[in-house]
Amino acid sequence: DGGITQSPKYLFRKEGQNVTLSCEQNLNHDAMYWYRQDPGQGLRLIYYSQIVNDFQKGDIAEGYSVSREKKESFPLTVTSAQKNPTAFYLCASSIRGAYNEQFFGPGTRLTVL
Amino acid sequence: KNQVEQSPQSLIILEGKNCTLQCNYTVSPFSNLRWYKQDTGRGPVSLTIMTFSENTKSNGRYTATLDADTKQSSLHITASQLSDSASYICVARGNYGGSQGNLIFGKGTKLSVKP
């Protein structure tokens, strides 16, 4: 059963703590993306990766970090430097190339207590 | 500035009725436009994609139109069902380089279908 999965679905964090969101895909896609979604706003790109061991900052990368050690996995770490981390985080993947459809995971809702 | 504006912000209709959602974009140069459906608490799922040369495209009860001259798109839903309750997101893709595809997301229209 092919697809893109994110875990956990809900995540709670205390202020000052780092937390890592998981994103895995078995679609054999080269490209992977992380977006942030806030109420009343469009999706905003945090980081993206076109190939293993390479990634680029998106529009709102400050306070976040990523790694791409495997083709299937693109974890996102929300660091304590992110001032307003409470949001819905979406991971996506696509065939490599700027114009291919991005397939989205189910999302992780992060709440900072 | 590249932007995508959607209207209305929210919409309530009765089951069985039709509705039309609007999307205006100022992305230039323009590559394509996609409509996504996003159920509450879930990831978006693509409904249709259109390039600048396409005027209309259907996917079941969903019909999207595109006017590249006026930079407007619409999504028409026919004979609405309760399961159509969701947010509908318009996404325009620019054609100005960059390996991440230059996607510009609208804020979405939240549709509620009532019995």
Chai-1 contact restraints between the chains, C-beta under 6 A:
chainA,res_idxA,chainB,res_idxB,connection_type,confidence,min_distance_angstrom,max_distance_angstrom,comment,restraint_id
A,Q41,B,K107,contact,1.0,0.0,6.0,A-B,restraint_1
A,G42,B,F105,contact,1.0,0.0,6.0,A-B,restraint_2
A,G42,B,G106,contact,1.0,0.0,6.0,A-B,restraint_3
A,G42,B,K107,contact,1.0,0.0,6.0,A-B,restraint_4
A,L43,B,F105,contact,1.0,0.0,6.0,A-B,restraint_5
A,Y48,B,Q100,contact,1.0,0.0,6.0,A-B,restraint_6
A,Q50,B,S99,contact,1.0,0.0,6.0,A-B,restraint_7
A,L90,B,G43,contact,1.0,0.0,6.0,A-B,restraint_8
A,A98,B,S99,contact,1.0,0.0,6.0,A-B,restraint_9
A,A98,B,G101,contact,1.0,0.0,6.0,A-B,restraint_10
A,E101,B,S46,contact,1.0,0.0,6.0,A-B,restraint_11
A,F104,B,G43,contact,1.0,0.0,6.0,A-B,restraint_12
A,F104,B,P44,contact,1.0,0.0,6.0,A-B,restraint_13
A,G105,B,G43,contact,1.0,0.0,6.0,A-B,restraint_14
A,P106,B,R42,contact,1.0,0.0,6.0,A-B,restraint_15
A,P106,B,G43,contact,1.0,0.0,6.0,A-B,restraint_16
A,G107,B,G43,contact,1.0,0.0,6.0,A-B,restraint_17
